[in-house]
Amino acid sequence: MLLSLTRLQARAFWRAPYLGARLALAAVKGAGVLYAALSAAALGFVMPDLLGVVAPEAEAVPLVEAALLPALAALTVGRLLFQEVPTRGAEAFLLLPVSRRRVARGVLVRSAASPLNGVPLLFVAPFAARAVRTEAGDGGALAFLVAGVALVALSHGLLVVWKTRLGAAPVRTVGMVAASMTAVAALEVATGGLFAHVRTGGVLVVGGLVALAVAVLHDAYRALVAALYLDGAGVRRRAASGPSDGFRAGGVRAFVDLDLCLIRRTPFPRGIMANAALVSVALTVGALLASRFDLGIGGTALATDLILVFSTGPIAGSFGQFAVPFASGFYDRLLTLPGGVWDFARARLAVIAGGTLALGGLHLGVVLVLAPEAAWLVGVSVLFSLGVLAPAALLGSTLGPKPLDVSERLMFNYKAQSFGAQVLVGATGAGAGAALLLAGPEQGALVAAGLGAAGVLAMPLWLRAFARRIDRRRHAVAARFRGAL
């Protein structure tokens, strides 16, 4: 199964359009991966010698042990944003007389062949063989290596669970990811240094890490089985979540139902919403903690206020950029009904506004816990998102829209983003940053709130301008999408 899946994906690569561009991009990525792999292996081997020259008073093993867990946490966040699970090539096997669970196992094994798995281990293995073995012997080096492999496997399992189960069970998925990372953090605190404890004979801790990694990987396998619709219950749930009868008659409700179906069923629209919430909340928590504990980083107050002003912006800024790219063949019938374009424009705004308000409520809870005095900035963020970011992103989505693959699992689909949309959304960030820098955090936030309020009051004007532009371009856009199928 693994060989068949790899061969099918290789054929899809060679037979896809724009092969030259794909080859060039693959060459650049391959060169980057090769450089990272060689650098990690060399650094793991020469780290003790390098520190002896650069910082003779520093000890290599304690320094690396203190940095490994933060590095693995950053690796996990990077996975959630930029790594995908190769389920697309496996879908063809679902039509063949092949064990469905075997397909899921093949996808899980195939997904492990990622540079984000190999590069960290290329550092850990030579470092354990040379530096850790010198201080703790063969047993300590082996325990150090096993713990590193278990944590990398845990990180990969969390990625698969997040990518495949988030849409179907968001609360359970977020809870499992948070519980796993909390368990590792608790081990770090309880042992006074996880890798240091492992190196000095923490056999039980190593066994616990391996058991946790195995449990998460098993849950990842079950999530893949569910994501590939291998059971009747999943099919029934999917059938029950279809659009309402209003879809036949058009109207704002029909467009909203269609958007919600795309968000529930397809990885990319769903990933935009989920990742927007994850990234924005993580940035808010990090900024508030840095400001609260005064880490001595220059410009912390300004950066915190800027992050809070944009805390609800990812929904409007990212989902709004794909307003027209999402409007492919799915929307052709609704757009031809009387008032279809105007209903489409209002439905787009309704989905963005609902997502922004929901994200604002989530941020308000976080801010009330960590920094109640800054809660008013969440209201500023909602106003700025609805009055400034939303019209910029919606108008930008009409500037050279490109076909969008709704099965894409990456958060940032640069292939579907237009340059004009990125310029307009980026300009709002530059404007807000300049206001905060020139007028000060508090006055700058008031300026941002004023601009947002003005944009909200002018909503009927820019919404009609957006609808008129869609009406002028809808035939060309629809033809472009149909030609790309």
Secondary structure, DSSP 8 states (H G I E B T S, - for coil): -HHHHHHHHHHHHHHSS-HHHHHHHHHHHHHHHHHHHHHHHHHHHHHHHHHHHH-TTS-HHHHHHHHHHHHHHHHHHHHHHH-----TTTGGGGGSSS-HHHHHHHHHHHHT--HHHHHHHHHHHHHIIIIIHHHHHHHHHHHHHHHHHHHHHHHHHHHHHHHHHTTT-HHHHHHHHHHHHHHHHHHHHHHTSHHHHHHTT-HHHHHHHHHHHHHHHHHHHHHHHHHTT-SHHHHHHHHHT---GGGGT-SHHHHHHHHHHHHHH-HHHHHHHHHHHHHHHHHHHHHHHHHHHT---TTHHHHHHHHHHTTTHHIIIIIGGGTTTT-SGGGHHHHHSTTHHHHHHHHHHHHHHHHHHHHHHHHHHHHHHH-GGGTHHHHHHHHHIIIIIHHHHHHHHTSS-----TT---S--TTT--HHHHHHHHHHHHHHHHHHHHH-HHHHHHHHHHHHHHHHHTHHHHHHHHHHHHHHHHHHHHHHHHHH-
